[in-house]
Amino acid sequence: MRDFHLPGRSAVYASNGMCATSHPLAAQAAVDVLRRGGNAMDAAIAGAVLLGVAEPQMTGIGGDCFALVSPSGSEEVVAVNGSGRAPNAATAQRLRDAGHTSVPVHDVEAITIPGAIDAFCNMSDKWGKLGLADSLAPAIHYMETGVPVAPRVAFDWPNSGKCLTGSARQDFMVNGQVPKIGDMFALPKQAKLLRKIAKDGRAAFYEGEALDDMLATLNGLGGLHSAEDFADTACTITSPVSGDYKGQELLEHPPNGQGIIAHLMLNILSHFDLSNLDPFGADRVHIEAETAKLAYDARNRFLADPEHMTKLDHLLSPQTAEKLAGLIDMNRAMTAPAALSEAVHKDTIYITVVDRDRMAVSLIYSIFHGFGSGIASEKFGVLFQNRGAGFSLVSGHPNELAGGKRPMHTIIPAMLREQGRVTMPFGVMGGQYQPNGHARVLTNLVDYGMDLQSALDAPRSFVDGGKLQLERGFGDGVRGELADRGHDITTPDGPLGGAQAIRIRDNGVLEGASDPRKDGCAIGY
């Protein structure tokens, strides 16, 4: 139990249903859907789409999503891949011939076909109860009337907004300026499009007037996108990747997401007795940092669209983890892995909902970098993601850019299952940090016995770009000890990630936790 003398928050407990996400209006909208008789899928879509106006730098209908779904009364968990593909005419050679060594981040070349709307429509049809129109109603309302800008959103906006150009700058600024805390922000163009989607389903986005609007923008900037590319967009329903960590079964979304890297990290960490280490001390940070270097190096070399990937079994093999664990020197930091082609980003939303019948949805939804590509369509204001920046331009790489291919994705939803029973849908936002974040939350729970809220609150570290980032929750002594081992220590400008989780307790009570690094909350009823 936390010390009630100190600042902090308690977990939220409820019996009928719960949502945890990064903005209170989205959490409230999701719970309202549950109260009206909707299920967890109806509610998750409602909250996620609303976050496109509440946190517009993080997500939107021009992006992708992934989900893990545990249907009501079932121990089954399915994985939904709502990530879009590169235009069929795209080639890595064309960009190499133009002098590029990586896909330009804020350019039409980085824009892949948005996959989220197709996934939302299909998930609503397959698992929803009320229908898509009811799920989209809260977002339509707030996109028309506006949302007050929250403190964390205002913190992100000035830097992320630098990429906005043309119509996007008009739509995603307020009177041409970066909005301040409490300013009202609306997306009336997107509200019009959502009304069409509510009426006519995915065809209203991937065909007709909206398609013409998007193609006019993309092709006008030299993009190779075609009507056929949009028509071919289809989510994929698969099985999650399962792994055990000290009695907890972790379910991760399979590639092209990076969930298997969380498994690899945990498999490596299982070779160390973390429970006898200080959870906030230098030894734990060092082991986790070295583990991340090894796991992310494997990611950068092998992870790709599953149709082009051959090393899945190798990455999940216990022998691989054992060999990698043997490379870790407790007294000396190793060299950081080579950087990926993608630039660093931290912009994603995550939402989890559990309903009274214990359907559980773990959903993550993103436009990749802050405000994505910075490019929006003229008529409906669809802000395009820049997921194509996740491709490699290295000839022969499994993640090499090619037409119709999905890029390596950073966003990953997760669930825990114990003895066949789903016990905790959760996610940790934060771009590349996410596998590391999943491993840290799980080790906080399992190795250190932290309660759920404390496991999300605890300070974080992450190796990125050759720097060991330490949040301000770590003391100077820890920093000095890590520097002595050869780590290049830095304090990130913003916190690392933002997590949300709902635990389904043995007695059926729901326990929700929400990361204070965001402005969100868990709400139940």
ZASEVEX-644738 format. One record per residue (C-alpha): residue in one letter; z, x, y. Coordinates in steps of 0.02 Angstrom, whole numbers, padded with zeros to 5 digits, always signed. Layout:
% residues N
AZXY/...
This chain:
% residues 525
M+00000+00000+00000/R-00044+00065+00173/D+00084+00112+00305/F+00089-00039+00421/H+00157+00069+00562/L-00013+00153+00573/P-00183+00086+00629/G-00292+00024+00489/R-00344-00131+00397/S-00297-00216+00236/A-00416-00278+00105/V-00460-00464+00112/Y-00412-00578-00033/A-00490-00746-00076/S-00525-00851-00229/N-00685-00950-00202/G-00811-00830-00126/M-00828-00674-00019/C-00949-00570+00081/A-00927-00391+00142/T-01052-00318+00264/S-01068-00218+00424/H-01067-00358+00555/P-00946-00505+00567/L-01079-00634+00612/A-01177-00591+00455/A-01022-00599+00346/Q-00974-00766+00423/A-01150-00836+00401/A-01148-00786+00218/V-00981-00871+00188/D-01042-01026+00281/V-01187-01036+00158/L-01064-01025+00014/R-00958-01164+00088/R-01112-01275+00102/G-01143-01259-00084/G-01254-01107-00086/N-01232-00967-00209/A-01215-00779-00187/M-01403-00753-00179/D-01427-00885-00043/A-01284-00806+00055/A-01339-00626+00033/I-01515-00662+00097/A-01441-00760+00244/G-01327-00617+00296/A-01456-00481+00267/V-01594-00560+00371/L-01472-00599+00511/L-01426-00415+00517/G-01604-00383+00577/V-01550-00448+00747/A-01366-00399+00739/E-01408-00218+00693/P-01593-00203+00738/Q-01593-00013+00732/M-01542-00022+00550/T-01651-00153+00468/G-01779-00290+00487/I-01918-00390+00408/G-02037-00243+00422/G-01931-00148+00295/D-01886-00135+00111/C-01740-00189+00004/F-01661-00155-00165/A-01537-00266-00256/L-01429-00275-00410/V-01397-00453-00466/S-01270-00518-00591/P-01313-00702-00620/S-01175-00832-00635/G-01081-00833-00797/S-01175-00681-00862/E-01131-00502-00902/E-01313-00457-00872/V-01362-00357-00718/V-01542-00344-00660/A-01619-00227-00531/V-01742-00290-00401/N-01856-00162-00320/G-01917-00232-00154/S-01994-00071-00091/G-02171-00068-00027/R-02313+00050-00068/A-02426+00166+00029/P-02594+00093+00081/N-02720+00108-00061/A-02832+00218+00046/A-02694+00344+00086/T-02704+00523+00020/A-02598+00676+00044/Q-02754+00783+00059/R-02810+00689+00214/L-02647+00734+00302/R-02650+00912+00238/D-02827+00929+00306/A-02762+00869+00474/G-02636+01013+00474/H-02480+00919+00421/T-02352+00993+00301/S-02250+00833+00299/V-02285+00652+00340/P-02261+00628+00528/V-02106+00521+00550/H-02147+00412+00701/D-02330+00383+00664/V-02435+00249+00581/E-02459+00372+00436/A-02276+00346+00388/I-02287+00156+00380/T-02286+00085+00204/I-02312-00100+00167/P-02151-00198+00200/G-02079-00258+00035/A-01919-00348+00084/I-01992-00519+00124/D-02080-00528-00044/A-01916-00482-00131/F-01814-00610-00032/C-01938-00748-00074/N-01940-00703-00258/M-01751-00682-00272/S-01724-00849-00184/D-01844-00935-00305/K-01770-00852-00459/W-01583-00854-00423/G-01554-00954-00264/K-01484-01131-00259/L-01518-01202-00086/G-01690-01130-00053/L-01763-01001+00065/A-01761-01112+00220/D-01572-01131+00213/S-01551-00943+00190/L-01660-00903+00341/A-01582-01034+00456/P-01438-00924+00521/A-01555-00780+00565/I-01676-00898+00652/H-01533-00969+00756/Y-01467-00799+00810/M-01639-00726+00841/E-01673-00870+00960/T-01504-00879+01047/G-01458-00695+01039/V-01314-00589+00974/P-01190-00491+01081/V-01217-00305+01053/A-01073-00234+00952/P-00991-00065+00992/R-01063+00031+00843/V-01236-00040+00876/A-01223+00012+01059/F-01169+00186+01001/D-01326+00204+00893/W-01453+00125+01011/P-01481+00261+01144/N-01531+00397+01021/S-01622+00286+00896/G-01715+00193+01033/K-01805+00349+01092/C-01940+00320+00961/L-01987+00145+01024/T-02162+00130+01095/G-02274-00006+01166/S-02231-00182+01111/A-02081-00119+01013/R-02003-00050+01171/Q-02022-00219+01256/D-01949-00313+01108/F-01806-00195+01065/M-01740-00156+01238/V-01656-00275+01360/N-01751-00283+01524/G-01823-00112+01481/Q-01651-00033+01461/V-01539+00015+01317/P-01416-00129+01300/K-01230-00104+01323/I-01083-00173+01227/G-01079-00362+01249/D-01258-00379+01312/M-01355-00518+01227/F-01500-00467+01116/A-01627-00586+01040/L-01789-00577+00939/P-01881-00739+00980/K-02048-00676+00911/Q-01971-00641+00741/A-01885-00810+00745/K-02056-00893+00755/L-02116-00794+00605/L-01959-00834+00505/R-01988-01019+00538/K-02160-01000+00460/I-02088-00907+00311/A-01954-01041+00290/K-02092-01170+00278/D-02229-01080+00182/G-02142-00938+00091/R-02211-00762+00070/A-02389-00816+00113/A-02331-00840+00293/F-02295-00653+00302/Y-02425-00573+00190/E-02571-00685+00238/G-02644-00776+00388/E-02582-00759+00566/A-02442-00636+00530/L-02554-00525+00426/D-02685-00523+00564/D-02551-00476+00690/M-02485-00332+00584/L-02657-00265+00538/A-02713-00270+00719/T-02570-00154+00765/L-02583-00039+00615/N-02772-00022+00614/G-02775-00005+00802/L-02671+00152+00783/G-02784+00223+00647/G-02688+00157+00497/L-02776+00132+00331/H-02682-00028+00291/S-02784-00174+00225/A-02765-00359+00185/E-02774-00313+00001/D-02625-00195+00021/F-02520-00338+00088/A-02583-00461-00042/D-02540-00340-00183/T-02358-00320-00126/A-02243-00376-00266/C-02062-00337-00305/T-02020-00267-00476/I-01877-00332-00584/T-01806-00199-00700/S-01643-00144-00779/P-01513-00036-00690/V-01469+00139-00746/S-01298+00145-00827/G-01175+00289-00839/D-00990+00311-00877/Y-00863+00397-00768/K-00690+00404-00849/G-00701+00228-00917/Q-00793+00150-00771/E-00973+00098-00804/L-01076+00132-00648/L-01238+00035-00630/E-01367+00107-00511/H-01543+00052-00464/P-01675+00156-00554/P-01805+00262-00463/N-01892+00263-00342/G-01715+00248-00270/Q-01595+00395-00284/G-01458+00306-00382/I-01477+00424-00530/I-01419+00565-00416/A-01250+00477-00403/H-01244+00482-00593/L-01290+00666-00594/M-01155+00706-00467/L-01023+00611-00565/N-01077+00694-00727/I-01054+00864-00644/L-00888+00814-00564/S-00821+00756-00733/H-00809+00941-00781/F-00674+00967-00650/D-00495+00902-00648/L-00506+00817-00480/S-00348+00717-00506/N-00243+00875-00489/L-00323+00921-00323/D-00274+00865-00149/P-00395+00721-00110/F-00408+00786+00069/G-00400+00971+00028/A-00526+01113+00028/D-00546+01126-00162/R-00605+00946-00180/V-00725+00961-00032/H-00793+01125-00101/I-00824+01056-00276/E-00906+00900-00208/A-01015+01001-00088/E-01074+01120-00224/T-01107+00973-00340/A-01210+00888-00205/K-01314+01044-00176/L-01360+01052-00359/A-01391+00866-00378/Y-01493+00848-00219/D-01598+01000-00264/A-01643+00909-00426/R-01681+00752-00326/N-01796+00844-00208/R-01894+00918-00352/F-01905+00773-00474/L-01871+00602-00398/A-02021+00489-00367/D-02105+00324-00404/P-02057+00292-00586/E-02241+00282-00635/H-02256+00465-00583/M-02087+00531-00638/T-02054+00624-00801/K-01879+00697-00780/L-01767+00542-00785/D-01689+00586-00953/H-01664+00766-00896/L-01570+00711-00739/L-01456+00596-00840/S-01425+00718-00983/P-01244+00776-01010/Q-01313+00949-01052/T-01397+00959-00882/A-01234+00916-00795/E-01136+01041-00900/K-01256+01182-00857/L-01252+01139-00672/A-01063+01128-00669/G-01057+01304-00740/L-01148+01369-00586/I-01009+01318-00467/D-00900+01462-00403/M-00735+01399-00334/N-00726+01546-00214/R-00901+01550-00143/A-01025+01425-00073/M-01201+01431-00143/T-01362+01416-00043/A-01408+01239+00009/P-01562+01159-00072/A-01731+01160+00014/A-01753+01015+00135/L-01853+00863+00088/S-02008+00812+00184/E-01912+00667+00261/A-01812+00693+00420/V-01626+00656+00417/H-01581+00474+00443/K-01427+00364+00430/D-01494+00190+00462/T-01470+00054+00332/I-01374-00107+00306/Y-01283-00157+00149/I-01215-00328+00102/T-01123-00388-00052/V-01078-00567-00097/V-00982-00644-00242/D-00975-00834-00261/R-00856-00955-00347/D-00956-00944-00509/R-00945-00755-00497/M-01128-00723-00468/A-01127-00552-00385/V-01262-00480-00271/S-01269-00300-00213/L-01409-00285-00084/I-01469-00147+00030/Y-01604-00170+00162/S-01677-00043+00282/I-01817+00014+00397/F-01775+00198+00358/H-01748+00291+00522/G-01667+00214+00675/F-01790+00079+00730/G-01904+00137+00589/S-02073+00200+00648/G-02041+00138+00825/I-02200+00034+00809/A-02201-00158+00812/S-02336-00289+00798/E-02384-00376+00960/K-02371-00562+00920/F-02223-00575+00801/G-02130-00415+00842/V-02124-00350+00663/L-02045-00177+00678/F-02121-00068+00543/Q-02021+00047+00432/N-02074+00228+00412/R-02034+00247+00227/G-02192+00347+00201/A-02097+00493+00278/G-02007+00501+00111/F-02166+00562+00025/S-02204+00744-00007/L-02369+00825+00045/V-02350+00964-00085/S-02497+00957-00203/G-02445+00908-00378/H-02268+00856-00330/P-02215+00696-00422/N-02174+00621-00252/E-02340+00672-00174/L-02414+00539-00059/A-02548+00435-00144/G-02623+00263-00120/G-02526+00120-00199/K-02376+00231-00234/R-02194+00198-00188/P-02105+00341-00097/M-01940+00417-00148/H-01811+00300-00072/T-01636+00339-00011/I-01560+00164-00014/I-01461+00118-00170/P-01353-00033-00215/A-01221-00012-00351/M-01102-00108-00464/L-00957-00064-00577/R-00933-00145-00746/E-00782-00132-00861/Q-00790-00183-01043/G-00947-00283-01008/R-00876-00376-00857/V-00944-00346-00683/T-00795-00294-00578/M-00862-00223-00414/P-01026-00234-00321/F-01026-00098-00187/G-01134+00012-00079/V-01119+00158+00040/M-01245+00163+00182/G-01297+00324+00264/G-01471+00381+00213/Q-01467+00539+00108/Y-01277+00530+00097/Q-01279+00377-00016/P-01268+00457-00191/N-01132+00572-00126/G-01048+00420-00049/H-01051+00325-00214/A-00974+00475-00303/R-00839+00494-00171/V-00788+00311-00172/L-00781+00308-00362/T-00680+00468-00374/N-00563+00403-00238/L-00531+00251-00348/V-00527+00333-00519/D-00458+00509-00491/Y-00342+00474-00346/G-00291+00294-00379/M-00330+00238-00202/D-00333+00053-00165/L-00504-00016-00122/Q-00489-00014+00067/S-00412+00161+00068/A-00554+00223-00042/L-00677+00171+00094/D-00569+00230+00239/A-00538+00407+00174/P-00623+00552+00267/R-00793+00610+00204/S-00893+00770+00192/F-01075+00803+00155/V-01190+00953+00140/D-01352+00921+00234/G-01478+01042+00308/G-01372+01192+00260/K-01220+01126+00355/L-01060+01060+00278/Q-01022+00908+00384/L-00837+00865+00394/E-00777+00707+00478/R-00634+00729+00601/G-00512+00665+00469/F-00505+00841+00395/G-00381+00963+00471/D-00414+01136+00544/G-00334+01220+00393/V-00459+01140+00275/R-00602+01188+00390/G-00545+01368+00397/E-00524+01381+00209/L-00698+01311+00179/A-00774+01428+00308/D-00693+01574+00217/R-00787+01521+00061/G-00953+01534+00154/H-00980+01354+00210/D-01062+01327+00379/I-00946+01194+00450/T-00998+01063+00576/T-00931+00897+00638/P-01065+00760+00638/D-01095+00662+00798/G-01066+00500+00705/P-00967+00459+00548/L-01041+00478+00375/G-01108+00315+00308/G-01025+00146+00300/A-00966+00062+00140/Q-00936-00116+00082/A-00861-00176-00082/I-00792-00329-00171/R-00680-00309-00322/I-00667-00452-00446/R-00489-00433-00507/D-00431-00472-00684/N-00356-00638-00627/G-00519-00689-00541/V-00459-00657-00364/L-00585-00571-00250/E-00534-00417-00152/G-00651-00367-00012/A-00654-00204+00085/S-00761-00153+00234/D-00784+00019+00309/P-00707+00047+00482/R-00853+00163+00522/K-00950+00002+00556/D-00903-00155+00653/G-00909-00265+00499/C-00781-00350+00390/A-00750-00439+00227/I-00732-00628+00241/G-00683-00744+00101/Y-00632-00924+00076/
